[in-house]
Amino acid sequence: MLNRLGSEQGATSLQYGIGQGTIELREQICEVMSLSGITGASPDDVVVTVGGQQALDLLARLFLDPGDVVLAEGPTYVGALGVFQAAQAQVRHVAMDADGLVPAALEEAIRANPRAKFLYTIPTFQNPAGVTLSAARREEILDICERAGLLVIEDDPYGMLSFEGDAPLPLRARRREGVFYCSTFSKTFAPGLRVGWILAPHAVREKLVMMSEANVLCPSAFAQGAVTQYLTTMPWREQIKVYREIYRERRDALLSALEDLMPAGTTWTRPSGGLFVWATLPEGLDSKAMMPRAIAARVAYVPGTGFYADGTGRGNMRLNFSFSAPERLREGVRRLSGVMEQELATRAVFGGTGPITPQRRRGSAAGDAPGPDLA
């Protein structure tokens, strides 16, 4: 594929391009979005970006001034928090539950922050929580934002990675006005190419193009050409189905290991797609303080504090199931549960309000121990 790109378009793919991105790729992006239910989008309203991260950066530069307020789910994507912090904005978190963003909590946040600039949301297979905003709530959230005159930035990197039927329609598929849709090829093709996009209301598209040109001059013509070749010549729809099957197997392996091995009092989300599980630790455990001991046991997670602007989340952690094979995931959970049991035992002896007796959910794993290849 890349050989063909080099032989057929070598001269142009290594040259400068246009700030908005090639028309060929923008047309293909519209086709990709149509699979998620966003139909009738115009290539003129698509702005190609250097990954999804630049998409968020451009929107922050466009809308935010120092001191402005952004509403976002709690927890939320750590990369977005970095962008908003760089813009000197204040993030106010909105509560979620198993069905995603809580409408009543959003209404309360808007009342408390009537001049908030926008709602930033990952409604489908959320990072880090793994939950998905229900279809009924999607309409309710959009209605609330429309009444308040609040813009919506919908970040949708994982929407095609559904394990249990089709994901709910994106917010942008339900409303055209007031919704900025961001996505990326990093989760469905190649993260190293750094190709994402924004589907923006026509009135502000040109401003985003000008800001992108000032920021990076133009997205990589070579990277865009590689994505275009992939979408043109390769069976990418079938490949997404393969990803879904692989990730479903790994999700199931992680959930099974958590059920069998985690200490009592641990809870976690059960994602129907995406890449992440969000775990809540037994009372008294601190995921950030526990991290060095986990690393010493050769197991890693992301402490929950990284996903909150206010530093909360010490009782949570994000677990990723996309990279490791099922047997490695189980071994990782075995090691992590061992670290947690040691922490609980230490707390029972030296701290806390009373003794805690660590108990594992063993299920069929009574003899669970690492094999020599996993030690």
N, C-alpha and C positions, 0 to 999 in steps of 0.2 A: 504493500500500500504506500509506504513512504518512498520506496524506489520509484513508483509510478509518479508520485508527486514531484520528486526531484527531476525525473526525466522529462515530464510534460510541462511542469510549471516552475522549474528551478530558478529561472531568471526573475520571475515575478514574486515567488514565495519568499525570496530573501531580500526583497526591496521594502521600502516604506509602503504603507497602505493608507486607507482613509480612516478618519477617527471613529466613524460609526460602525465600521466593520464591513466586510465584503457583502455584496447583495446576495451572492450565492448562499453564504452561510446564514444570513438573516432569513432568507426564504426557507431554508431547511429547519431553522429554529421554529418558525411558525408551524411547520409540519410536525415537529416534535411536540410542541405545545398542544396541538390538536388532539394528540393521543390522550392527553390528560383532561380534555374537555374544553380547552381554550380555543374556540373556533372563531374565524373571521378576523384574526389578528393581522395587521399589516406589517410587512417587513420595514416600512418606513418608520414604524414606532418601536422597532427593536434596536437597542444599542448594545453592541458586543463589548464585553469587558474582559479585563485580565483576571479571570476567575470570578466567582461569586463575591469574593472579598472586596474587589474594586467596585463592584456594583453597590455594595453597602457604603463604601467610602464616598462615592460620587453623590449618593442620595443624602448622606450626612452633610457633605460640603454644600449641597444645594439648599437644604432646608434649615440647618442648625446654626445658631449663634451661641456664643458662650453663655451658659446659664439656662438655656432652653431645656425643656423637659421632654423626655421620650418615655412612652409607656411600653413595657415589654413584659412577656411572660416571666414568671419566676419559678424555676430557673430559666435561663436563656443562653443562647450561643455565645461562647466566650469571645469569639472573633468580633461579633457585633458590639459587645461591651467595650472592646478595645477601640473600635471605630468611634463610638459615641464618647468615650473618654477623651480621645484625641481631639474631638470637636468641642470639648469642655462642656458637654451636655450632662444633665442629671437624669439618671434612669430611675423610674419608679416601677417597681415590679407589680404585676397583676397575678393573682392566684390562679392555679390550675387544679384540676382534679383528673380522674380517669377519663373524662370526656373532653379534656382540653381546657382552654381558657374559660373561666367562670364569668358569664355575662354580668351578674350582679356585682362582682368584684371590679369589672371593667367600668361599669357605671359609677361606682364609688370612686375609682381612681380618676375618672374624668371630672367628677364634682370637686375632688380635692386638687386637681391640676387642670383648671379650665382652659389654660393657654398651652397645653401640651401640643407639640408640633405634629407627632404622628404615633401610631401604634405599630410597633415592630413585632411580627408574629411568624412563627414556623408552625402552621396549623396541621401539617401532615407529617407524622413520624418525627415528632419534635426532638431537637437536639438541645439538651441532653436527656429529656425525660422519656422519650419514646412514645408519648401519648399522641392521639390524633383528635383534633377538634371534630365533634360529631356534625353531621349534615344539618341538623336542626339548629345547633348553636351557630353554625357558620352564618346562616341568615340572620340570626339574632345579633351577632357581633357586628355584622355589616350594617344592620339597621341602627344600632347604637352609635356607631361611628358616623353614619350619615346624618343622624339627628344632631350630633355634636359638631359636625363639620371637621371631623378628625380624619386625616389621611391615613391610609393603611399601606405599610410595606410588607408584602407577603414574600417570605423567603422559602423556596420550595426545592431544596437540593435532592430530597429523598422520595418525592411523590411517586416515582415510577417503580420504587422498590417495595411493592406491596406483596405480602405473603398470603393474604386471605381475601381474594377477590379484588375488585377495583377500589382504589382509594376514593374518598369523597371528592367531588368537584372542587378545584381550587377556588379561592375567593374571587380571583380575577375572572373565572368562568361565570360567576354569578353577577358580578357588577363590573362595568367597564370604567366608570368614573371614580376617581378618588382612590384607586388601588394601583400600586406599583408592584409588578411581579418580577421577582428575581430568581434565577436558577443557574445551573452550571452543568458542564459535562464531566466534572471531576468525579462524580459518583457513578456514572454510567459509561464512561469511556476511559479517560486518562487524566488524573489530577495534575501530572507534571506539565501538561500542555497549557494549563491556566487559561481556560476559555469558559466564560460565563456570559450572562446577558441580563438586561433589564427590558421588560415590556412596559413602556411608560405612556401615560396620556399624551396625546399629540402636542398639546400646548407647551409642554416642558421638555419634549424630546431634544430639541435643538440646544437647549441649555446644557443638558447632560452631555451631548456630543462635544460642545465647546469645552466643558470642564474636563472631559476625558482627554481631549487633545492637549489641554494645558498640563494634564497630569502625566500622561504616558506618550503623547503625540499620536500614537495609533497602536491598537492591539497587534500582536505578532501576526504577520501575513503567513508565516510558515505554520504556526499553530492553527490558525483558521483553516489553512489549506488541508492540514492533516485531518481536522474534524470533518471538513467537507468531503474529503476522500472516503473517510470512514462511513459517513452517512450515505454516500452515493454508491459505494462499491461493496460494502460489507453487510452481512445480515444482522444489523444492529438490533432490530426488534427481537429476533430469536436470542441474541446474546443477553438482552435484558431479562428474558425468561430464565436463562441459565443463572444469572446473578440472583434472581429471586429464589431459585431452588437452593442454591448454595447458602445464601444468607438465612433462608428458612431453616435449613438443617442446623446451622450454627446457632441460630436463636434458640431452637428447641433444645440443643445440647446444653446451652448456658442455663436456660430455665430449669431443665431437669437437674443439673448439678446444683443450682441454687436451692432447689426444693430438697434435695437429698442431704446437702452438706452444710448449709448456712446455720449459724447459731439461732436459737429461738429468739424471737423479737425482731428479726430482720425481715423487711418487706421489700418488694420490688415491683416495678411495672412490667407489663406483659405486652410488648409492642407487636402490632400487626404488620409491621414493615420497618424499613430503615436500618439503622446500625447499632442502636444503643438501648441499654437497660439502665434505669435509674433506681438505685438501691437506697433504702433508708436503714440506718444502723440501729441496733438495740440502744436503748436509752443510756446515755453516759459516754458512748464512744465518739471519738473525734477523728474523722477521716483524714484531716490534714496532719494532726499530730501522729497518727498511726502510719503515715506514709513511709517514713524511713525504715520502719520495721518490716513493712511489706516489701520494700525494695530489697532489703537484706534477705528476705525469703524468696526473692526473684519472682515477684508478681507485682503488677502495676495496675493502677486505676487512676482516674482523675478525681481529686477531692471536690466535693460539692461547692466549696467556697469560690472556685473559679467561675461559677455560672451565676453569681449574684454580684450586683454592683456594690452592695452594702456589706459584703464579707460574710453573710450568713451561709448556711448550707454545710456547716461542719458535721452534721449528722447524716450527710448523704455522700454518695459517690456515683460516678458514671462508669459503666462497664461497657466495653466495645466488643461485639462478637463477630465483626466482619473479617478480621484478619486471620485469626487462628483456627486451625482444624478442630473438630469436635473434641478429640481426646486431649488436645492442649487446653481447650477451654475448661474441661472438667478438672484437669490438673491445676490450672490457675485458681479455680474456685476452691479446691482442696487446700491449696497453700494459703489463700486469703482467709478462709474460715479458720485455719489454724492460728493465724495472726490475730484474728478477732477474738478467738477463745482465750488466747494469752492475755489480750487486753482486758477482757472481762474478768479473768481470774485475778489480774493485778488490781483492777478496780475494786473487786470484792475484798481484797486484803488491805489495800492502802487508801481507798477512797470510796465515795458514793454514800448513799444513805443506808445501805444494808448489803448483806452478802448476795451475790449473784452466782447461781450455779449454771455454768455454761452447758447447754444442751443442744445437740445437733439434731437436725431433721435428717435422719439417716435413710428412711425408706428401705430400698433394696440394697443400699450401699454400706451395709454393716462392716464388710471387710475391705472397704475402699482404701487403697494405698497406691502410691505411685509405682509404675513400672520402671525398670532401669533406663528406658529411653526418655522418661519424663522427669527424672530426678534432677 
